[in-house]
Amino acid sequence: MTTPTVDHGFRIRGVQPTRVDAFVDAAFAFAVTLLVISIGHVPQSVGDLVQALRGVPAFAASFYIISRFWQAHRSWSRHYGIEDAYGVRLSLALVFLLLVYVYPLRMVAGLTFASFSGGALEETPIVVRSVADLRTIYVVFGIGYALTGTIFVLLHRHALGLADALGLTAAERIRTRTICRRWTGVIALAGLSAILASVLPMGRDAAFPCDIVPGFLYLLLIPMIRLIVRRERHELAALPVAARAP
């Protein structure tokens, strides 16, 4: 079987996983374990099993987000093959943020599915005693998401700074800048969500409660990423045909 040399428009420079990659992979696996542990005890009856299954959608959403973070770091490592001191520090910072972020992520996912389903997809009730508690959840989640996005922006900007040494083609530089824009958009939306959660009226006593607005704001990621990808296509199309290949 032939080993691929190209991945998503990038020449694979990190062919063999490094010790840093192994450590990051293990940390992501541990984060998924923390998600499972946060669900609760092992079901001891059919009733417990049915109750536990109600939490599967929230677990799946949390797992998906964590897996996307893992895939983003894996792609960065494969595409650029960087293992200098700065890259290692950023990778370790990502691991630290991930292990802190996993609990607010699971809590937000649980609250979201419980709210949408009227409690039908709620395994363990998450107690939100006041508007201040709700604001805190949104703010903590937004800050964690923004900081994670910041790590990925710094990783890819670092790669751009080493573009000549790495031999990045014109197309690869465009694709790298696109990734930076995507994560910058994540940072902007997460920061805006945290700010809105702090100032918008919430709770039953508010004339126009906006409890779900900070959460729904993340849906803007879909059209935003499409616009960024469209810009990338225009930039790639402007290159000579020979320069588009990695």
Protein Blocks (a to p, Z undefined) as FASTA:
>chain_A
ZZdfbeghiacfblbacfklmmmmmmmmmmmmmmmmmnopcdfbfklmmmmmmmmmmmmm
mmmmmmmmmmmmmmmmmmnopacfklmmmmmmmmmmmmmmmmmmmmmmmmmmmmmnnoma
ccbdcddfbfklmmmmmmmmmmmmmmmmmmmmmmmmmmmmmmmmnopafklmmmmmmmmm
mmmmmmmmmmmmmmmmmmmcgdjkbmbacklmmmmmmmmmmmmmmmmmmmmmmmmmmpcf
klmpZZ
